Amino acid sequence: MNQNERKTVMRRMVLLIAVAALVMGLYALRLIFLQLVNDDEYKSRATNTTDYNFTVTAARGDIVDSTGKRIATTTTSYNVVLNKLQMGDEDLDSLLQRVVELFEKNGESWTDTLLISQPDAAGNYTFTARDDSSSDQRQLTTMKENLGLQQYATANDVMEMLVEKNNLDITALSAYHIGFVIGPCLNAGGRLQTAKLALRLLLCEDEQLADELAQELKDLNDQRKDMTADGLVQAAEQVEAKYTDDKVLVVFLPDCHESLAGIIAGRLREKYHKPSFVLTRAEDGVKGSGRSIEGYHMFEALVEVKGLLSKFGGHPMAAGLSLPEANVEQFRLELNRRAALTEEDFVPRIWIDVPMPMSYVTEELVQELELLEPFGQGNEKPQFAQKDLRIRNARVLGRNRNAVKLSLVTPDGTPVEAMVFTDGDAFLEEMGGSRQMDAIYYPGINEYNGNRTIQMVVKEYRFV
């Protein structure tokens, strides 16, 4: 390399170092001007070269548990956009001070200074008014109008919308409500249309659109319930007409939505206490799902007839499969021919924790049991039992008549309210003229119009 070439290289290196230093200096200046108070209530971030974008989150109210302890805060969020080109010579700190003064003018209680802090790892800068009193929606509305803020939905708002659509009390949500009410709503879009509906709702920042999406998912879940109930009726009719002697139930419902096959199979298993498969017509043949009982390894049973199947998978208690439609009947026959189940296997085995009179139940006991939640596989919900309950009244409830409200009296004369979640008409038909029952139950609290009453949820029953 000659002398001229070395000079050229040196000039380029010096130029690169100068550019790098300039970039780093500008970035450092940016940090200095954007550093704000370190609190996680109010966040800001410079997202481009012309605007400072701030997310202002105002508390709307506390969610408390039964002891009055705050467990969460519902919030409403706003976007504040400060245009750098219109700021003139005014620095960010003094401009934000003017924003604070405007908030104070509208009845808010804010700090009168803005402290400096470093950004977090994601580059977000934070500031806050420490004595926030912005739970008054009227003040928030005034603030929004004067500042030109655009309200948008947060994750808290989205979940609150789903809670409201399902007529639940947000201050009394349990693991059951999340798993069996809110969860199915989020899942309904994927079952009947597209999972993107739930994704759009969770990512939505427009409050009106979020409300519409929440309602759509609620409606889809109601539709899913209706379709499931209709499918169960059709499946049970097939069993009663043709398969009462089968050890393994295989029901073909050509028009059933394939995403509901597993739910209907589970309900069929509960009704007859037999391994149950529900098959439905699909684009590439027949698809289906199965639900099993103790003593019947469903996956191993499918392995034995794999020559009839296109594909399958599962575990001892459940399975999924696909097969040519021409093989459906042979599939049913082979499963039943190979099944080594006895009549004893079809007798449901119900485990209880302890026999306990319903009159022993108090609200304090219910609250203590709730501390054991969430319940599920490996942490089963406690079950209690009592015999010789007198039935004063039984009334079917629900749009699909799938719940029964019972007025009971214990042997010691204590009146008790109870619910049974089952086919209401079938329950009344089975009850007939009986006025006494044994029950396996779990105690709970029913809240209605501000009143709290102890209510038993009957899981299993036997008329005497």
C-alpha positions in Angstrom: 0.0 0.0 0.0 1.5 3.3 -1.1 1.4 6.6 0.9 -1.6 8.0 -0.9 -3.6 4.9 -0.3 -2.7 4.9 3.4 -3.9 8.6 3.6 -7.1 7.7 2.0 -7.8 4.8 4.4 -6.9 7.1 7.4 -9.3 9.8 6.2 -12.1 7.2 5.8 -11.4 5.8 9.3 -11.4 9.3 10.8 -14.7 10.1 8.9 -16.3 6.9 10.2 -15.2 7.6 13.8 -16.6 11.2 13.5 -19.9 9.9 12.2 -20.1 7.3 14.9 -19.3 9.9 17.6 -22.0 12.2 16.1 -24.6 9.4 16.2 -23.8 8.5 19.8 -23.8 12.1 20.8 -27.2 12.7 19.3 -28.5 9.5 20.9 -27.2 10.7 24.3 -28.9 14.0 23.9 -32.1 12.2 23.0 -31.9 10.2 26.2 -31.3 13.4 28.3 -34.3 15.2 26.8 -36.6 12.1 27.1 -35.7 11.0 30.7 -38.7 11.3 32.9 -39.9 10.1 36.3 -39.5 6.4 36.9 -43.0 5.1 37.6 -45.0 2.4 35.8 -48.3 4.2 35.7 -47.5 6.6 32.8 -45.2 5.7 29.9 -43.7 7.6 27.0 -41.6 6.8 24.0 -40.3 8.8 21.0 -41.3 6.6 18.1 -40.2 8.8 15.2 -38.4 12.0 14.4 -41.5 14.3 14.5 -43.6 13.2 17.4 -43.3 12.3 21.1 -45.9 9.6 21.8 -47.1 9.2 25.4 -49.4 6.5 26.8 -51.3 8.0 29.7 -52.9 5.3 31.9 -55.5 6.5 34.4 -56.8 4.2 37.2 -60.6 3.7 37.1 -61.0 1.7 40.3 -59.5 -1.1 42.4 -60.5 -4.7 42.3 -60.5 -6.1 45.8 -60.8 -9.6 47.2 -63.2 -10.7 50.0 -60.9 -9.2 52.7 -60.8 -5.8 51.0 -57.2 -6.2 49.8 -56.5 -4.7 46.4 -55.6 -7.4 43.9 -55.7 -5.4 40.6 -56.6 -2.0 39.2 -58.8 -1.4 36.1 -57.4 1.3 33.8 -58.3 3.4 30.8 -55.5 4.5 28.6 -55.0 7.5 26.2 -52.5 8.5 23.6 -50.8 11.9 23.9 -48.8 13.0 20.8 -46.5 16.0 21.2 -45.2 17.3 17.8 -41.6 18.3 18.0 -41.8 20.7 15.1 -44.5 22.7 16.9 -42.5 22.8 20.2 -40.2 25.5 18.9 -37.4 26.3 21.4 -39.3 24.8 24.3 -37.6 21.7 25.8 -39.5 18.5 26.6 -39.4 19.0 30.3 -41.0 22.4 30.3 -43.6 21.2 27.8 -44.6 18.3 29.9 -44.9 20.7 32.9 -47.5 22.6 30.9 -49.3 19.3 30.2 -49.3 18.6 34.0 -50.7 22.1 34.6 -53.5 21.5 32.1 -54.4 18.3 33.9 -54.5 20.1 37.2 -56.7 22.7 35.7 -59.2 19.9 34.9 -59.4 18.8 38.5 -56.6 16.2 38.5 -54.0 16.1 41.3 -50.5 15.8 39.9 -47.0 16.5 41.1 -45.6 19.9 40.2 -42.2 18.7 39.1 -40.9 16.1 36.7 -37.9 14.1 37.8 -35.3 12.6 35.5 -34.8 8.8 35.1 -33.1 6.4 32.7 -35.1 4.4 30.1 -35.8 0.7 30.7 -34.2 -2.0 28.5 -36.9 -1.6 25.9 -36.2 2.1 25.5 -39.4 3.2 27.3 -39.3 6.4 29.4 -41.7 6.8 32.3 -43.3 9.6 34.3 -46.2 10.0 36.6 -48.4 12.2 38.8 -48.0 10.5 42.2 -51.3 11.6 43.7 -53.5 10.5 40.9 -57.2 11.1 41.4 -58.3 10.4 37.9 -60.9 7.8 38.6 -63.7 10.3 37.9 -64.8 9.6 34.4 -66.1 13.1 33.9 -62.7 14.5 34.6 -61.1 12.0 32.2 -63.6 13.1 29.5 -62.7 16.8 30.1 -59.0 15.9 30.0 -59.5 14.1 26.7 -61.4 17.0 25.1 -58.9 19.6 26.1 -55.8 17.6 25.2 -57.2 16.1 22.0 -56.5 12.6 23.4 -57.6 9.5 21.6 -59.0 6.8 23.9 -58.1 3.2 23.2 -58.7 -0.1 24.8 -56.1 -1.9 27.0 -55.8 -5.5 27.9 -57.7 -4.8 31.1 -60.5 -3.2 29.1 -60.7 -6.2 26.8 -61.0 -8.7 29.6 -63.5 -6.5 31.4 -65.6 -6.4 28.2 -65.7 -10.2 28.1 -66.7 -10.3 31.7 -69.5 -7.8 31.2 -70.8 -9.7 28.1 -71.1 -12.8 30.2 -72.9 -10.9 33.0 -70.2 -11.7 35.5 -69.0 -9.7 38.5 -65.4 -8.6 37.9 -64.8 -8.4 41.6 -65.8 -12.0 42.2 -64.0 -13.9 39.3 -62.8 -17.4 40.1 -60.6 -19.9 38.2 -63.9 -21.5 37.0 -65.0 -18.2 35.3 -61.7 -17.8 33.6 -61.5 -21.5 32.5 -65.1 -22.2 31.6 -66.7 -18.8 30.8 -64.0 -16.4 29.5 -61.7 -19.0 28.0 -64.5 -20.6 25.9 -65.4 -17.2 24.5 -61.8 -16.6 23.3 -61.8 -20.2 22.0 -65.1 -20.0 20.2 -63.7 -18.0 17.2 -61.1 -20.7 16.5 -63.7 -23.4 16.8 -66.4 -21.9 14.5 -64.6 -19.3 12.3 -61.0 -18.2 12.9 -58.7 -17.8 15.9 -57.7 -14.4 14.6 -60.9 -13.0 16.1 -59.6 -13.5 19.6 -56.2 -12.3 18.6 -57.7 -9.1 17.1 -59.6 -8.5 20.3 -56.5 -9.0 22.5 -54.5 -6.6 20.4 -57.2 -4.1 19.7 -56.6 -0.5 20.8 -60.0 0.9 19.6 -62.5 0.7 22.4 -65.6 0.5 20.2 -64.1 -2.2 17.9 -63.0 -4.2 21.0 -66.5 -4.0 22.3 -67.9 -5.3 19.0 -65.3 -8.1 18.9 -66.1 -9.2 22.4 -69.8 -9.3 21.6 -69.0 -11.4 18.4 -67.0 -13.9 20.4 -69.8 -14.1 23.1 -72.3 -14.7 20.3 -70.1 -17.4 18.7 -69.7 -19.1 22.1 -73.5 -19.1 22.5 -73.8 -20.6 19.0 -71.2 -23.2 19.9 -73.3 -24.2 23.0 -76.4 -24.6 20.9 -74.6 -26.6 18.3 -73.1 -28.8 21.0 -76.5 -29.4 22.6 -78.1 -30.3 19.2 -75.2 -32.6 18.4 -75.5 -34.4 21.8 -79.3 -35.0 21.2 -78.5 -36.5 17.7 -75.7 -38.7 19.1 -77.9 -40.0 22.0 -80.7 -40.8 19.6 -78.3 -42.9 17.5 -77.1 -44.7 20.6 -80.6 -45.4 21.9 -81.8 -46.6 18.5 -78.8 -48.8 17.5 -75.9 -49.1 19.9 -77.2 -49.7 23.4 -75.4 -53.0 23.6 -72.1 -51.6 22.3 -69.2 -51.5 24.8 -67.5 -48.7 22.8 -69.8 -46.0 21.3 -69.0 -44.8 17.8 -71.5 -42.2 16.5 -71.2 -40.7 13.0 -72.7 -37.2 12.7 -71.9 -36.1 9.1 -73.1 -32.4 9.6 -71.5 -31.8 13.0 -68.8 -29.1 13.1 -65.5 -31.0 13.4 -64.3 -28.7 16.2 -67.3 -29.9 18.4 -66.7 -33.6 18.0 -64.5 -33.9 21.2 -67.0 -31.9 23.3 -69.9 -34.1 22.2 -67.9 -37.2 22.7 -67.1 -36.1 26.3 -70.8 -35.5 27.0 -71.7 -38.8 25.5 -69.1 -40.5 27.7 -70.6 -38.8 30.8 -74.1 -39.8 29.8 -73.5 -43.5 29.2 -70.1 -44.0 31.0 -68.7 -45.8 28.0 -65.8 -45.0 25.7 -67.2 -42.7 23.1 -66.1 -41.6 19.6 -67.9 -38.9 17.6 -67.1 -38.8 13.9 -68.0 -36.1 11.4 -67.5 -35.6 7.6 -64.5 -33.5 6.6 -62.8 -32.5 3.3 -60.5 -35.5 3.2 -62.8 -38.2 4.6 -64.0 -38.5 8.2 -62.5 -36.9 11.3 -63.4 -37.5 14.9 -62.5 -37.4 18.6 -62.8 -39.9 21.4 -63.1 -39.6 25.2 -62.5 -42.7 27.4 -63.2 -44.1 30.8 -60.9 -45.7 33.4 -60.0 -49.2 32.2 -60.0 -48.5 28.5 -56.7 -47.2 27.0 -58.0 -45.3 24.0 -54.7 -44.8 22.2 -53.8 -48.5 22.4 -57.3 -49.4 21.1 -56.6 -47.3 18.0 -53.3 -48.9 17.5 -55.0 -52.3 17.3 -57.2 -51.0 14.4 -54.7 -48.6 12.7 -55.2 -50.4 9.4 -58.6 -48.7 9.2 -57.3 -45.3 10.0 -55.6 -42.6 7.9 -54.0 -41.1 11.0 -54.5 -40.9 14.7 -53.0 -39.8 18.0 -53.9 -39.5 21.7 -53.4 -40.9 25.2 -55.3 -43.2 27.5 -58.3 -40.9 28.1 -58.7 -39.2 24.7 -57.8 -39.4 21.0 -58.2 -37.8 17.6 -58.4 -39.6 14.3 -59.3 -39.5 10.7 -60.3 -42.4 8.3 -62.1 -43.0 5.0 -65.9 -42.8 5.3 -66.2 -46.3 3.9 -64.4 -47.6 7.1 -66.7 -46.1 9.7 -68.9 -49.1 10.3 -66.0 -51.5 10.3 -64.2 -49.3 12.7 -67.1 -49.5 15.1 -67.3 -53.3 14.8 -63.6 -53.8 15.3 -63.4 -51.6 18.4 -66.3 -53.5 20.0 -64.9 -56.9 19.0 -61.6 -56.2 20.6 -62.8 -54.4 23.7 -62.2 -56.4 26.9 -64.5 -54.2 29.0 -66.9 -55.8 31.6 -70.2 -54.6 33.0 -68.3 -53.5 36.1 -66.2 -51.1 34.0 -69.4 -49.2 33.1 -70.3 -48.5 36.7 -69.1 -44.9 37.5 -66.7 -44.7 40.3 -67.1 -41.5 42.3 -64.6 -40.4 44.9 -65.4 -38.1 47.8 -63.2 -36.4 50.3 -65.5 -36.8 53.3 -69.2 -37.2 54.0 -70.3 -33.8 55.3 -73.7 -32.4 56.2 -74.6 -29.4 54.1 -75.6 -27.6 57.3 -71.9 -27.5 58.3 -71.0 -25.3 55.3 -70.3 -21.6 56.1 -69.1 -18.7 54.0 -65.7 -18.9 55.8 -65.3 -22.6 54.8 -66.1 -21.7 51.1 -63.5 -19.0 51.2 -60.9 -21.4 52.6 -61.6 -23.9 49.9 -61.2 -21.2 47.3 -57.6 -20.8 48.5 -56.9 -24.2 47.0 -57.8 -23.1 43.4 -57.2 -23.4 40.6 -58.5 -27.0 40.5 -57.8 -29.5 37.7 -55.7 -32.6 36.9 -53.5 -33.3 39.9 -55.5 -30.9 42.2 -59.0 -32.1 42.0 -61.9 -30.0 43.5 -62.9 -31.4 46.9 -66.2 -33.3 46.9 -68.5 -33.9 49.8 -71.6 -36.1 50.2 -74.8 -36.2 52.1 -77.7 -38.7 52.1 -81.4 -38.4 52.7 -82.0 -34.8 51.4 -85.7 -33.9 51.0 -86.6 -32.1 47.8 -89.0 -29.2 48.3 -88.8 -27.9 44.8 -87.0 -28.4 41.5 -87.0 -25.8 38.7 -85.3 -25.9 35.3 -83.3 -22.9 34.3 -81.2 -21.7 31.4 -81.8 -20.8 27.7 -80.9 -24.4 26.8 -82.7 -25.8 29.9 -79.4 -27.2 31.1 -79.6 -26.3 34.8 -81.9 -27.2 37.7 -82.3 -25.1 40.8 -83.2 -27.2 43.9 -84.6 -26.3 47.2 -83.5 -29.0 49.7 -83.9 -29.7 53.4 -81.2 -31.7 55.3 -82.1 -34.4 57.8 -81.5 -31.9 60.6 -84.1 -29.5 59.1 -81.7 -27.0 57.5 -83.0 -25.5 54.2 -80.4 -25.5 51.4 -80.3 -24.1 47.9 -78.5 -26.2 45.3 -77.8 -26.2 41.5 -77.4 -29.2 39.2 -75.9 -28.5 35.8 -77.4 -31.1 33.6 -80.2 -31.7 31.1 -83.1 -30.2 33.1 -85.9 -32.1 31.4 -84.1 -35.4 31.8 -83.5 -34.6 35.5 -87.2 -34.0 36.1 -88.2 -37.1 34.2 -85.7 -39.2 36.2 -86.9 -37.7 39.5 -90.5 -38.5 38.7 -92.4 -38.7 42.0 -89.3 -39.0 44.2 -88.9 -36.4 46.9 -85.6 -37.6 48.4 -82.1 -37.8 47.1 -78.5 -38.5 48.0 -76.0 -36.0 46.6 -72.3 -35.4 46.0 -71.7 -31.7 46.1 -69.3 -28.8 46.3 -70.2 -25.7 48.3 -70.1 -22.2 46.7 -71.4 -18.7 47.1 -74.2 -17.3 44.9 -74.2 -13.5 44.4 -77.3 -11.8 43.0 -78.3 -8.2 43.3 -75.8 -7.6 46.0 -76.9 -10.6 48.1 -74.6 -13.5 49.0 -76.1 -16.9 49.8 -74.5 -20.3 50.2 -75.3 -22.6 47.3 -74.4 -26.2 46.8 -73.3 -27.4 43.3 -74.5 -31.0 43.0 -72.1 -33.0 40.9 -73.7 -36.5 41.2 -77.1 -37.5 42.6 -79.3 -40.5 43.3 -83.0 -40.4 43.9 -84.3 -42.5 46.8 
